[in-house]
Amino acid sequence: MQKIAETEDFASYLDQMVTLDPRLSGTACVLRAIEAAAIEMSDLISLGRLYGQLGASRGSTNTDGDVQKELDVLANDLFIDAFKGSPVAAVVSEELSEPLVLDPAGHLVVAMDPLDGSSNIDANISIGTIFSILPMIADANGPEAHFLQTGRMQLAAGFVVYGPQTSLVCAFESGPTQIFILDHRARRFIRAVSGPVVGTEYAEYAVNSSNYRYWDPPVQAFIDDCVQGTDGPLKRNYNMRWTGSLVADAYRILLRGGIFLYPGDQRTGYKDGRLRLLYEANPVAFVVERAGGRATNCVHPILDIVPSAIHARVPLVFGSSDTVELVTRYHSDPQFSAEHAPLFGKRGLMRI
């Protein structure tokens, strides 16, 4: 693919992509709709309690069983309205139990989490929108079938972070990940980082350590070794970073490296993890891989997994390639698991 010329804003970037490949015109149209909706969302979120009780419960739950917040529903409606008039045939959302058909004549489908991290709304912590754009499947048997594709089939994917800055992270099936930041004065996203590379310099891991007792032994062993720092087999001091917001942690890792883990565990309903494959794991894995990182379900690449259902869950590990690969070794090589190698005492990693 030809190198994309340096462009100033998101609209110009999309124009460049369509010029290089006219087949992307429909995808670009959907991304323009996402951009417009994200600007509106940013305005609304910035008002916080001045707008109303955005973090208040509506007394209903979403497909994940989580209590819906007022802002969850507002975000869902806002993005769906934005897709009307674009070539989106159907939408899958965390807030909808079934695919929503928009335009039967459309040739694209969108999977989204309209508002990731909504439990953080009232705490003024970064939240976001995650999206995945897929082609329709010829002769698919019903709307749901169009979404049951591997993440490798994504035409474009990304997420928006509503934080100190509103940032839009996006990647096409070809080409590097791009990061744009909203200029509120001009009401447009301006390119801030072209082709970020997930680095290996920062020794940081993001994980909810309160679930430690429920993890499988390989995950426990990896975190134990991180905690030991230079006294342990990894011979490196690590810091833990955890915001409870997937988009915030993903954004940090894109810019400075590290690793994120949300493994499956022994709690009821958590065996296959908690994050959704279609509209959380796949989009994040897509942008991370195009930034030189890696994403797995602890063992297998996320983007190779065929969804079993539109709201299927999956364990998710992503970040710096070497560290993600190390987690895979902990799962595939018994020598890395404390449970399976009790005679080794302080384990060394000379076998890597």
Phi, psi and chi 1 to 4 in degrees:
 res  aa     phi    psi   chi1   chi2   chi3   chi4
   1 MET       -  141.3 -175.3  175.6 -179.1      -
   2 GLN   -65.9  151.9  -59.6  177.3   50.0      -
   3 LYS   -70.0  136.8 -178.8  177.6  178.1  175.4
   4 ILE   -80.0  132.0  -59.3  169.2      -      -
   5 ALA   -65.8  149.2      -      -      -      -
   6 GLU   -62.5  126.2  -72.8  -61.3  -42.0      -
   7 THR  -124.8  159.6   53.5      -      -      -
   8 GLU   -86.8  -43.5 -176.5 -179.7   22.9      -
   9 ASP  -127.8  174.7   60.8   17.8      -      -
  10 PHE   -63.9  -40.4 -169.1   56.7      -      -
  11 ALA   -61.3  -42.9      -      -      -      -
  12 SER   -66.9  -38.1  -60.9      -      -      -
  13 TYR   -60.6  -45.0  165.5   68.9      -      -
  14 LEU   -63.7  -40.2  -65.4  177.9      -      -
  15 ASP   -60.4  -41.4  -70.5  -18.1      -      -
  16 GLN   -62.8  -42.7  -74.5  -80.0  -22.2      -
  17 MET   -63.1  -40.5  -67.2  -61.2  -65.5      -
  18 VAL   -69.7  -35.5  173.2      -      -      -
  19 THR   -62.1  -41.0  -61.9      -      -      -
  20 LEU   -71.6  -32.2  -66.3  172.7      -      -
  21 ASP  -147.9   95.1 -173.4   -9.3      -      -
  22 PRO   -57.4  -21.0  -25.3   35.4      -      -
  23 ARG   -65.2  -14.7  -66.0  173.0  -62.1  177.1
  24 LEU   -88.1    6.6  -65.2  174.2      -      -
  25 SER   -60.9  -41.8   59.8      -      -      -
  26 GLY   -65.9  -42.6      -      -      -      -
  27 THR   -61.3  -42.2  -55.9      -      -      -
  28 ALA   -63.0  -36.2      -      -      -      -
  29 CYS   -62.5  -42.5 -178.4      -      -      -
  30 VAL   -65.3  -40.8  176.2      -      -      -
  31 LEU   -66.5  -32.9  -72.3  168.6      -      -
  32 ARG   -64.8  -37.5  -69.0 -172.2 -175.6   97.4
  33 ALA   -65.4  -40.7      -      -      -      -
  34 ILE   -63.4  -42.0  -70.3  171.8      -      -
  35 GLU   -59.2  -47.3  176.6 -171.1   25.2      -
  36 ALA   -62.8  -43.5      -      -      -      -
  37 ALA   -66.8  -37.2      -      -      -      -
  38 ALA   -64.6  -36.6      -      -      -      -
  39 ILE   -64.2  -42.9  -67.6  173.0      -      -
  40 GLU   -63.9  -41.8  -71.6 -168.1   51.3      -
  41 MET   -61.9  -41.8  -81.2  -65.6  -61.6      -
  42 SER   -60.6  -42.5 -179.0      -      -      -
  43 ASP   -61.2  -45.1  -70.8  -16.5      -      -
  44 LEU   -66.3  -46.6 -167.9  159.0      -      -
  45 ILE   -63.8  -36.8  -69.4  167.8      -      -
  46 SER   -64.4  -21.3   68.1      -      -      -
  47 LEU   -77.2  -25.8  -69.4  172.7      -      -
  48 GLY    53.5 -130.9      -      -      -      -
  49 ARG   -68.1  -14.2  -70.4  179.1  177.8  -93.5
  50 LEU   -65.7  -26.2  -61.3  179.8      -      -
  51 TYR   -83.8  -32.3 -177.7   88.1      -      -
  52 GLY   146.1 -168.9      -      -      -      -
  53 GLN   -82.9   74.7  -64.9  -67.6  -39.6      -
  54 LEU   -64.9  -27.7  -65.8  175.5      -      -
  55 GLY   -92.9    7.5      -      -      -      -
  56 ALA   -74.2  146.9      -      -      -      -
  57 SER   -74.2  143.0  168.7      -      -      -
  58 ARG   -94.6   -0.8  -69.6  175.8   57.0   91.5
  59 GLY    79.0   12.3      -      -      -      -
  60 SER  -128.3  167.5   56.6      -      -      -
  61 THR  -122.5  158.3   59.0      -      -      -
  62 ASN   -94.5 -169.6   61.5   17.1      -      -
  63 THR   -64.7  -21.0   59.9      -      -      -
  64 ASP   -86.7   -5.4 -156.6   31.8      -      -
  65 GLY    86.2    1.2      -      -      -      -
  66 ASP   -80.2  147.3  -65.7  -31.0      -      -
  67 VAL   -67.9  128.9  174.6      -      -      -
  68 GLN   -75.4  134.9  -73.9 -178.4  -46.6      -
  69 LYS   -93.0  160.8  -49.5  -68.7 -172.6 -179.3
  70 GLU   -55.6  -41.7 -174.7   68.2   27.3      -
  71 LEU   -70.9  -27.5 -168.1   57.1      -      -
  72 ASP   -56.9  -48.8  -75.0  -43.2      -      -
  73 VAL   -71.5  -40.5  177.8      -      -      -
  74 LEU   -59.3  -43.9  -72.8  172.2      -      -
  75 ALA   -64.7  -44.2      -      -      -      -
  76 ASN   -58.8  -47.8 -172.0   68.1      -      -
  77 ASP   -65.8  -38.2  -67.2  -15.0      -      -
  78 LEU   -63.9  -45.6 -178.8   61.1      -      -
  79 PHE   -71.4  -38.0  -81.6   93.5      -      -
  80 ILE   -63.5  -41.3  -72.6  174.8      -      -
  81 ASP   -61.6  -37.1  -74.9  -16.9      -      -
  82 ALA   -65.7  -31.8      -      -      -      -
  83 PHE   -74.9  -19.2  -66.2  140.9      -      -
  84 LYS   -66.3  129.8  -64.9  174.8 -178.9  176.4
  85 GLY    97.4   -9.9      -      -      -      -
  86 SER  -104.1  166.7   68.8      -      -      -
  87 PRO   -78.8   45.1   29.3  -35.3      -      -
  88 VAL   -94.3  115.0  175.9      -      -      -
  89 ALA   -77.3  -38.8      -      -      -      -
  90 ALA  -155.3  155.8      -      -      -      -
  91 VAL  -127.8  135.7  175.4      -      -      -
  92 VAL  -110.7  132.1  157.2      -      -      -
  93 SER  -135.7  151.6  166.1      -      -      -
  94 GLU   -60.5  -24.6 -175.4  176.1   20.1      -
  95 GLU   -89.4   -0.2  -53.9  -54.3  -37.5      -
  96 LEU  -121.7  135.5  -58.0  172.1      -      -
  97 SER   -75.8  -28.3   59.3      -      -      -
  98 GLU  -130.4  159.6  -58.1  -68.8  -21.3      -
  99 PRO   -59.7  141.9  -22.4   33.3      -      -
 100 LEU  -102.5  118.3  175.0   66.0      -      -
 101 VAL   -80.1  126.7  175.5      -      -      -
 102 LEU  -106.7  -57.0  -68.6 -176.9      -      -
 103 ASP  -135.3  102.9 -178.5    2.0      -      -
 104 PRO   -58.0  -20.5  -23.9   34.4      -      -
 105 ALA   -88.2   -4.5      -      -      -      -
 106 GLY   -70.6  162.9      -      -      -      -
 107 HIS  -121.9    9.5   62.9  -81.5      -      -
 108 LEU  -129.7  155.4  -59.3  172.1      -      -
 109 VAL  -127.5  150.6  -65.9      -      -      -
 110 VAL  -125.1  131.1  175.3      -      -      -
 111 ALA  -111.0  133.0      -      -      -      -
 112 MET  -148.9  151.6   66.9  171.3 -179.7      -
 113 ASP  -108.3  101.4 -178.1   -7.9      -      -
 114 PRO   -60.6  -31.6  -14.8   25.9      -      -
 115 LEU  -145.7   93.6 -163.7   66.4      -      -
 116 ASP   -79.9  136.8  171.3   70.7      -      -
 117 GLY    78.7   30.6      -      -      -      -
 118 SER   -64.7  -18.6   58.1      -      -      -
 119 SER   -65.7  -14.4   61.7      -      -      -
 120 ASN   -93.4    2.3  -69.6  -36.2      -      -
 121 ILE   -54.4  -57.4  -66.5  169.8      -      -
 122 ASP   -72.7  -15.9  -72.3  -22.3      -      -
 123 ALA   -87.4   -1.0      -      -      -      -
 124 ASN    60.4   39.8 -161.3   22.3      -      -
 125 ILE  -106.3  150.5  -63.8  172.3      -      -
 126 SER   -54.1  135.1  -65.5      -      -      -
 127 ILE  -129.3  179.2   53.4 -177.9      -      -
 128 GLY  -165.4 -178.9      -      -      -      -
 129 THR  -125.3  134.1  -61.7      -      -      -
 130 ILE  -119.6  138.5  -46.7  175.8      -      -
 131 PHE  -142.7  151.3   58.8   87.8      -      -
 132 SER  -140.3  130.5  167.6      -      -      -
 133 ILE  -113.8  124.6  -56.5  173.4      -      -
 134 LEU  -125.2  153.7  -68.1  156.2      -      -
 135 PRO   -79.0  151.6   31.1  -35.8      -      -
 136 MET   -70.3  152.7  -69.7 -176.5   66.6      -
 137 ILE   -98.1  127.6  -60.6  174.6      -      -
 138 ALA   -61.2  135.2      -      -      -      -
 139 ASP    62.2   28.4  -57.4  -40.2      -      -
 140 ALA   -67.3  146.8      -      -      -      -
 141 ASN   -93.3   81.6 -176.4   20.8      -      -
 142 GLY    95.3  160.0      -      -      -      -
 143 PRO   -57.0  -38.3  -23.6   33.8      -      -
 144 GLU   -62.4  -33.7 -178.0  170.3  -27.8      -
 145 ALA   -62.1  -28.1      -      -      -      -
 146 HIS   -64.8  -24.1  -66.1  -66.5      -      -
 147 PHE   -92.0  -11.4  -66.1   91.3      -      -
 148 LEU   -87.9   57.3  -56.0 -176.9      -      -
 149 GLN  -117.5  156.2  -50.2  179.3   54.3      -
 150 THR   -68.8  159.4   69.5      -      -      -
 151 GLY   -63.3  -19.8      -      -      -      -
 152 ARG   -63.2  -20.6  -56.8  -88.5  176.6 -145.3
 153 MET   -85.2   -3.6  -60.2  -56.1  -65.6      -
 154 GLN   -61.5  133.5  -66.5  175.2  102.7      -
 155 LEU   -82.5  -33.2  -60.6  174.1      -      -
 156 ALA  -162.4  155.7      -      -      -      -
 157 ALA  -161.2  165.8      -      -      -      -
 158 GLY   167.6 -163.6      -      -      -      -
 159 PHE  -156.6  160.4   55.1   86.4      -      -
 160 VAL  -115.5  135.8 -177.7      -      -      -
 161 VAL  -111.4  122.0 -176.0      -      -      -
 162 TYR   -99.3   94.8  -49.1  105.6      -      -
 163 GLY  -138.3 -145.7      -      -      -      -
 164 PRO   -53.9  -36.6  -27.4   36.4      -      -
 165 GLN  -119.9  154.8  -50.8   99.0   38.0      -
 166 THR   -93.8  116.0  -64.3      -      -      -
 167 SER  -116.9  140.2  -59.0      -      -      -
 168 LEU  -114.7  119.1 -169.0  160.4      -      -
 169 VAL  -106.4  129.3  178.4      -      -      -
 170 CYS  -146.9  145.6  178.8      -      -      -
 171 ALA  -144.3  142.4      -      -      -      -
 172 PHE   -94.7  170.5  -79.9   85.4      -      -
 173 GLU   -61.2  -26.2   57.6 -177.8  -29.7      -
 174 SER  -123.6  137.2  -62.2      -      -      -
 175 GLY   106.8  163.6      -      -      -      -
 176 PRO   -80.2  162.7   30.5  -36.2      -      -
 177 THR   -64.8  145.1  -63.8      -      -      -
 178 GLN  -126.4  147.3  -53.4  -72.3  -29.9      -
 179 ILE  -123.9  127.7  -61.8  177.7      -      -
 180 PHE  -121.0  145.6  -59.6   81.2      -      -
 181 ILE  -119.4  137.4  -68.3  178.0      -      -
 182 LEU   -73.5  123.0  177.7   61.0      -      -
 183 ASP   -91.2  103.5 -178.4  -19.9      -      -
 184 HIS   -63.7  -27.3  -73.3  -84.7      -      -
 185 ARG   -69.1  -43.6  -59.7  161.9  -59.6 -179.0
 186 ALA   -90.1  -11.0      -      -      -      -
 187 ARG    54.8   49.3  -64.5 -169.5   64.8   75.3
 188 ARG  -152.3  155.2   58.8 -179.9 -179.0  147.9
 189 PHE   -87.5  128.6  -78.0   92.8      -      -
 190 ILE  -109.0  136.2  -51.7  -62.5      -      -
 191 ARG   -64.3  128.5  176.1  144.9   55.0 -173.9
 192 ALA  -110.5  -37.6      -      -      -      -
 193 VAL  -138.2  124.4 -176.5      -      -      -
 194 SER  -106.2  119.5  179.7      -      -      -
 195 GLY    66.4   54.4      -      -      -      -
 196 PRO   -60.5  147.9   26.1  -35.6      -      -
 197 VAL  -118.8  123.9  176.1      -      -      -
 198 VAL   -66.7  113.2  178.1      -      -      -
 199 GLY   -85.6  176.7      -      -      -      -
 200 THR  -119.8    3.9   58.9      -      -      -
 201 GLU   -74.2  -36.1  -64.7   80.9   10.7      -
 202 TYR   -87.6  121.8  -81.3   80.2      -      -
 203 ALA   -93.2   78.7      -      -      -      -
 204 GLU  -128.3  142.9  -64.5  178.4  -19.7      -
 205 TYR  -130.5  143.2   62.7   93.1      -      -
 206 ALA  -114.1  117.9      -      -      -      -
 207 VAL  -159.9  148.8   69.5      -      -      -
 208 ASN   -85.9   92.3 -174.1  -10.7      -      -
 209 SER   -68.1  -12.4   59.4      -      -      -
 210 SER   -66.5  -15.6   66.4      -      -      -
 211 ASN   -94.4    9.3  -63.9  -37.0      -      -
 212 TYR   -49.0  -45.2  176.7   92.7      -      -
 213 ARG   -66.7  -16.0   64.8 -168.5 -175.8  -82.4
 214 TYR   -96.6  -10.3  -58.3  113.4      -      -
 215 TRP   -71.8  157.8  -66.2  -23.8      -      -
 216 ASP   -71.4  154.7  -69.5  -24.7      -      -
 217 PRO   -52.7  -39.6  -29.5   37.0      -      -
 218 PRO   -61.3  -38.3  -25.4   35.9      -      -
 219 VAL   -69.2  -43.4  177.5      -      -      -
 220 GLN   -58.3  -42.4  -69.5  179.3  -25.7      -
 221 ALA   -64.4  -41.7      -      -      -      -
 222 PHE   -63.2  -47.9  172.3   72.4      -      -
 223 ILE   -66.3  -38.3  -63.7  -58.9      -      -
 224 ASP   -56.0  -43.2  -74.6  -15.3      -      -
 225 ASP   -69.7  -33.7  -70.4  -14.3      -      -
 226 CYS   -64.4  -43.2  -71.1      -      -      -
 227 VAL   -63.7  -34.6  170.9      -      -      -
 228 GLN   -68.3  -19.6  -70.5 -175.2   64.5      -
 229 GLY    59.0 -135.1      -      -      -      -
 230 THR   -69.8  -14.4   54.0      -      -      -
 231 ASP   -83.5  -10.9  -65.6  -29.4      -      -
 232 GLY  -104.3 -174.6      -      -      -      -
 233 PRO   -68.5  -20.0   23.4  -33.9      -      -
 234 LEU   -79.4  -17.9  -62.1 -179.2      -      -
 235 LYS    55.1   39.0  -57.4  -59.1 -179.0 -175.3
 236 ARG  -155.1  138.5 -170.1  175.0 -170.3 -178.1
 237 ASN   -83.3  131.1  -72.3  -35.0      -      -
 238 TYR  -113.3  150.8  -78.0   78.2      -      -
 239 ASN  -113.2  145.5  -70.6  -39.0      -      -
 240 MET   -99.4  134.2 -169.9 -176.3   85.0      -
 241 ARG  -130.0  125.2  -61.0  -74.4 -176.1  -96.7
 242 TRP  -149.6  118.7  177.7 -103.8      -      -
 243 THR  -106.1  -15.8   63.2      -      -      -
 244 GLY    76.3   13.5      -      -      -      -
 245 SER  -129.6  110.9  171.3      -      -      -
 246 LEU   -57.2  -44.2  173.5   60.4      -      -
 247 VAL   -65.6  -36.7  -66.1      -      -      -
 248 ALA   -66.4  -44.3      -      -      -      -
 249 ASP   -67.4  -39.0  -75.0  -39.8      -      -
 250 ALA   -64.3  -40.2      -      -      -      -
 251 TYR   -63.8  -44.0 -166.9   77.2      -      -
 252 ARG   -61.6  -42.6 -177.4 -173.2   65.1 -107.9
 253 ILE   -67.2  -37.5  -73.7  171.3      -      -
 254 LEU   -58.4  -38.4  -83.2  175.3      -      -
 255 LEU   -87.2  -26.7  -69.5  178.5      -      -
 256 ARG  -142.7    7.6   68.3 -171.1 -160.1 -166.7
 257 GLY    87.3 -172.6      -      -      -      -
 258 GLY   108.7 -167.9      -      -      -      -
 259 ILE  -142.7  144.5 -172.7  170.5      -      -
 260 PHE  -117.0  135.9  172.0   99.5      -      -
 261 LEU  -131.9  126.0  -56.0   97.1      -      -
 262 TYR  -132.2   80.8 -156.7  132.9      -      -
 263 PRO   -77.9  167.1   31.9  -36.6      -      -
 264 GLY   -70.6  160.0      -      -      -      -
 265 ASP  -150.5 -172.1   60.8   47.4      -      -
 266 GLN   -87.1   -1.2  -61.5  168.5   21.2      -
 267 ARG   -71.3  152.0  -70.1  173.6  -65.3  166.0
 268 THR   -60.1  124.9  -58.7      -      -      -
 269 GLY    87.6   -0.7      -      -      -      -
 270 TYR  -114.1    5.3  -76.4   75.6      -      -
 271 LYS   -56.3  -39.3  177.5  178.9  179.8  -64.8
 272 ASP   -99.9   25.0  -64.0  -40.5      -      -
 273 GLY    82.8 -175.7      -      -      -      -
 274 ARG  -121.2  -21.7 -166.1   64.1  178.8  172.0
 275 LEU   -81.4  149.5  -61.6  174.8      -      -
 276 ARG   -87.6  134.0  -56.6  -66.6 -172.9  160.9
 277 LEU   -64.0  -48.9  175.4   58.6      -      -
 278 LEU   -65.3  -47.6  -84.0 -176.2      -      -
 279 TYR  -118.1   11.0   43.7   79.3      -      -
 280 GLU  -127.8  -62.8  -68.2  176.8  -46.3      -
 281 ALA   -67.2  -47.5      -      -      -      -
 282 ASN   -61.1  -49.8  -90.6  -16.4      -      -
 283 PRO   -61.4  -41.7  -20.8   31.9      -      -
 284 VAL   -64.7  -44.5  168.3      -      -      -
 285 ALA   -60.5  -38.4      -      -      -      -
 286 PHE   -60.4  -50.6 -167.9   81.7      -      -
 287 VAL   -72.4  -33.1  -60.8      -      -      -
 288 VAL   -68.1  -43.9  166.0      -      -      -
 289 GLU   -62.7  -37.2  -78.8 -156.8    1.9      -
 290 ARG   -77.9   -0.4  -84.0  150.1 -174.3   77.4
 291 ALA  -110.2   15.4      -      -      -      -
 292 GLY    86.6    6.2      -      -      -      -
 293 GLY   -95.9 -165.8      -      -      -      -
 294 ARG  -142.2  152.8 -175.8  174.8  -63.1 -170.4
 295 ALA  -142.9  131.4      -      -      -      -
 296 THR  -138.9  173.5   72.6      -      -      -
 297 ASN   -96.5   29.4   65.5   -9.8      -      -
 298 CYS    94.9  -26.1  -68.3      -      -      -
 299 VAL  -130.6  -53.4  178.0      -      -      -
 300 HIS  -103.8  148.2  -56.3  -66.6      -      -
 301 PRO   -57.0  132.0  -24.7   34.7      -      -
 302 ILE   -56.1  -42.7  -73.6  -68.8      -      -
 303 LEU   -70.8   -7.1  -63.2 -179.5      -      -
 304 ASP   -97.3   -3.9  -69.4  -20.8      -      -
 305 ILE   -83.6  129.8  -60.1  171.6      -      -
 306 VAL   -86.4  121.3  178.8      -      -      -
 307 PRO   -62.7  137.7  -17.7   30.1      -      -
 308 SER   -87.3  -20.5   59.2      -      -      -
 309 ALA  -161.4  164.4      -      -      -      -
 310 ILE   -68.1  -24.7   57.6  174.4      -      -
 311 HIS  -111.7   24.7  -62.9  -63.7      -      -
 312 ALA   -61.5  141.3      -      -      -      -
 313 ARG   -95.8  163.8  -63.0 -174.2  179.4   94.9
 314 VAL  -157.4  142.6   68.3      -      -      -
 315 PRO   -64.7  150.6  -18.5   31.9      -      -
 316 LEU  -138.1  125.5  178.4   59.9      -      -
 317 VAL  -131.0  126.7  176.0      -      -      -
 318 PHE  -149.7  160.6   67.4   85.2      -      -
 319 GLY   143.8 -145.4      -      -      -      -
 320 SER   -58.6  132.2  -57.0      -      -      -
 321 SER   -55.7  -44.5  -69.0      -      -      -
 322 ASP   -66.4  -37.1   54.9  -10.1      -      -
 323 THR   -74.0  -38.6  -47.0      -      -      -
 324 VAL   -63.5  -40.1  173.8      -      -      -
 325 GLU   -63.7  -35.2  173.9   60.4   24.4      -
 326 LEU   -63.8  -40.2 -176.5   58.5      -      -
 327 VAL   -61.6  -38.9  172.3      -      -      -
 328 THR   -61.3  -40.0  -61.2      -      -      -
 329 ARG   -63.3  -38.1  -67.7  -71.6  -57.4  -82.6
 330 TYR   -61.3  -31.9  -86.2   76.8      -      -
 331 HIS   -84.4  -31.4  -76.7   77.0      -      -
 332 SER   -98.3  -18.3   60.3      -      -      -
 333 ASP  -116.3  111.3 -173.6  -16.8      -      -
 334 PRO   -56.4  -22.6  -23.5   34.0      -      -
 335 GLN   -65.8  -17.7  -64.5  178.9   86.9      -
 336 PHE   -93.3   -4.5  -73.4   87.5      -      -
 337 SER  -101.4  126.4  170.5      -      -      -
 338 ALA   -59.3  -34.0      -      -      -      -
 339 GLU   -68.6  -35.7  179.7  177.0  -72.3      -
 340 HIS   -94.1   -5.6  -68.2   99.6      -      -
 341 ALA  -132.8   54.4      -      -      -      -
 342 PRO   -66.2  -20.4   27.1  -35.2      -      -
 343 LEU   -83.0   -8.7  -59.9 -179.6      -      -
 344 PHE   -84.1  -14.6  -75.8   94.0      -      -
 345 GLY    61.8 -123.2      -      -      -      -
 346 LYS   -75.8  106.0  -70.8 -171.7  175.1  180.0
 347 ARG   -73.2  144.0  -69.4  168.1  -72.9  120.3
 348 GLY  -107.4  159.0      -      -      -      -
 349 LEU  -110.6   27.8  -62.1 -176.8      -      -
 350 MET   -65.8  -13.1   72.5  -75.5  -69.3      -
 351 ARG   -83.9   -7.5  -57.6  175.9 -175.7   83.6
 352 ILE   -62.1      -  -65.3  179.1      -      -
